[in-house]
Amino acid sequence: MTLLAWGVAWLLDYIIGDPQNWPHPVRWIGNFISSVQRLIRRYCHSERALRIGGAVMWVLVVGVTWSVSWGVLTLATMIHPWFGWLVEVWMIFTVLAGRCLANAAMEVERPLRAGNLAESREKLAWIVGRDTSQLQPDQINRAVVETVAENTVDGIIAPLFFLLIGGAPLAMAYKAVNTLDSMVGYKHEKYRAIGMVSARLDDVANYIPARLSWLLFSLAAILCRQDGARALQIGWRDRYNHSSPNCAWSEACVAGALGIRLGGPNNYFGQRVEKPWIGDARRDISVDDISQTIRLMWVASTLALALFMLAHWLVVGAA
C-alpha cells in the first residue's frame, strides 16, 4: 500500500502537476508563514529579537505542518484504510514539483525559441530572484538550466528522501522548511535577521539530498547519453562554487553532463553579485540545453524514486 501510494502520487505529479486553481498545502503554509511573520515584526524590532522571532516562526510553522499532516492522515485512516491511503497519495502528490518545474522552464523556453526575448525575460522573472530585464539569450538559458538543476533537489529528491525516513507527514514538514527558506531566507536587509534560522536549517535539510543528486544526475547523464563521467567529475570539482553549501552539487553535475558553464555574476535586488563559474565552457550554451536539463531532471528524479522505494522495501517490506 505504501509503495503503491508513492508510485501513484509520482504519476499524478508527472501527468498533471499542480493545477493552478486546486487547493494546495504549500499555499496554506505560505499564508501561515506570512501571518506569523507579520505578528513577529509587530513585536520584534531589534536584530536580535528578529532572529529569535525567526527561530520561533520556524519551530511553529514546521511543527504545525507536521502535526496537522499527521493528524489528518491518522484520522482519515481511522475512518477507512482506503480513505487514509487516498489522503496519503494526495499529500505526497502535493510535495512533488517535477511537472511544475518542467512547465515553468518550458514557459521560458518557448518564447525564447520564437525570438520573443521580452516574454522570455518576463516568464523567467517568475522563477528566479535575479534581475531579468537586460538578460541576453545565453544568460536566460543559463538561468533556466541552473533553476531546473537546483530545484530538482528541493522539489523532488529531498521530498522523496524525507518521505522515505518519515512518511508523508515528514515530507510535508520538509516542504514547510523549504517554503520558509523561499519566503524569508534571503541575505538582503529585510530578511537577514528574521530569515537566518530558516535559511540555515534549509541548508541542513538539503545536505544529504543535494549530495545524492550528484550521483543521481551522473547516472541520469549516462542513461540520457550525455557525459556521465564528466558530470561526476565536474560535480565533485565545483561542488563548492556557490554561496549555498548545496546548490552547486546538482548545478555542477548538469554543467559537466552538458559540457557548458553555469554560475557567474548576476544582479539581485539591484545589486551586482559576483559568483564563481561552474563547469567548463566546452561549447556555447543554447536553448536546447533547457530541454536536455528537463530530461535529466526526470530521469534523475525517477532514479531517486526507484532508489527510495527499494530502500523502503528492503527495510520494512512492501507494506
C-alpha positions, -999 to 999 in steps of 0.1 A, spaced: 0 0 0 28 25 9 49 19 -21 18 20 -43 9 53 -28 43 66 -37 40 54 -73 5 68 -78 15 102 -64 46 103 -86 25 95 -117 -1 122 -108 27 148 -105 42 137 -138 8 139 -156 -10 168 -141 14 187 -118 -2 214 -97 -33 228 -114 -34 265 -106 -69 266 -90 -66 235 -70 -62 238 -32 -26 232 -23 -10 228 12 21 248 2 -1 278 -4 -17 273 30 18 270 45 28 302 28 -2 321 41 6 308 76 42 320 73 30 354 62 7 357 92 33 346 117 59 369 101 36 399 104 30 391 141 67 388 148 76 421 130 49 438 151 66 430 184 102 424 174 123 453 162 159 448 170 181 424 150 184 400 180 147 400 186 140 393 149 165 364 150 147 349 180 114 355 164 125 339 132 136 308 152 102 307 169 85 311 135 105 281 121 95 258 150 59 269 149 54 266 111 73 232 108 58 218 139 22 228 130 27 214 95 39 181 107 12 178 134 -17 187 111 -4 164 84 0 135 109 -34 142 125 -53 144 92 -36 112 79 -43 94 111 -79 105 112 -85 96 76 -71 61 82 -93 56 112 -123 65 91 -113 39 65 -79 25 54 -86 33 18 -95 68 26 -63 72 46 -44 58 15 -60 84 -7 -51 112 17 -15 99 17 -14 99 -21 -27 135 -21 -1 146 4 28 130 -15 15 144 -48 14 179 -33 50 179 -21 64 168 -55 71 196 -80 86 180 -111 58 188 -135 56 224 -122 93 228 -126 93 214 -161 64 236 -172 79 267 -157 112 261 -177 92 254 -209 73 286 -204 106 305 -207 119 282 -235 90 286 -259 92 324 -264 130 322 -264 129 298 -293 104 321 -311 127 351 -307 104 369 -282 131 380 -257 108 403 -237 83 375 -230 111 351 -221 126 375 -197 91 381 -181 85 344 -177 120 339 -163 113 365 -136 86 343 -122 111 316 -112 144 333 -104 154 361 -80 179 378 -103 171 409 -124 160 395 -158 152 428 -176 185 430 -195 194 393 -199 205 381 -232 196 346 -246 227 328 -233 221 343 -199 184 332 -199 194 297 -210 219 296 -181 194 308 -156 168 282 -166 193 253 -166 205 264 -131 170 267 -118 159 232 -130 191 216 -117 189 233 -83 152 228 -78 153 191 -87 168 187 -53 143 206 -32 113 200 -55 117 162 -59 147 144 -44 145 159 -9 107 154 -5 112 118 -16 141 114 9 120 127 38 91 106 26 114 75 30 126 83 65 93 97 80 64 92 57 40 118 42 39 140 74 77 144 74 77 151 37 51 178 44 73 192 72 102 194 48 80 214 24 74 238 52 112 241 58 117 248 21 88 273 19 102 292 48 136 295 31 119 306 -2 99 333 16 123 347 42 157 330 37 173 360 18 205 377 27 194 413 20 185 436 48 147 430 51 151 392 58 187 389 70 177 386 107 142 370 106 152 345 79 186 334 93 173 303 110 151 293 81 180 297 56 205 277 77 181 249 85 170 246 49 207 240 42 208 213 68 176 196 54 190 196 19 225 184 28 221 147 20 196 151 -9 220 176 -26 248 151 -25 226 123 -36 217 145 -66 253 144 -77 252 106 -81 217 106 -95 224 132 -121 256 115 -131 237 82 -136 209 101 -154 235 116 -178 247 81 -188 211 70 -194 204 101 -214 236 95 -235 253 126 -220 288 127 -205 282 108 -172 319 106 -163 324 143 -167 292 150 -148 306 131 -119 340 148 -122 327 184 -125 301 178 -99 328 170 -74 353 196 -86 329 225 -85 307 214 -56 315 244 -35 314 271 -63 282 286 -48 273 306 -18 250 278 -8 266 246 5 241 225 -15 232 242 -48 264 236 -67 263 198 -64 234 194 -89 243 225 -110 279 214 -115 268 179 -123 244 191 -150 271 215 -163 295 186 -166 270 164 -183 261 190 -210 296 205 -213 285 240 -205 294 267 -180 269 279 -154 270 304 -125 289 337 -129 279 372 -119 243 383 -117 221 412 -104 199 405 -74 176 432 -59 196 459 -77 230 447 -65 257 431 -86 266 398 -71 299 382 -81 296 344 -82 322 318 -94 317 299 -126 306 263 -125 317 238 -152 338 243 -183 326 260 -215 333 232 -239 307 248 -261 283 277 -260 251 272 -241 219 270 -262 182 269 -258 183 231 -264 201 228 -231 168 237 -213 150 206 -227 181 185 -221 182 196 -185 144 188 -181 151 154 -194 180 149 -169 157 161 -142 130 135 -149 155 106 -152 174 116 -121 142 120 -100 128 87 -113 160 71 -102 155 87 -68 120 73 -66 132 38 -75 161 40 -50 140 51 -21 113 26 -29 139 -2 -29 153 11 4 118 11 19 111 -24 6 144 -37 20 138 -22 54 101 -27 61 89 -48 31 63 -38 5 35 -30 30 
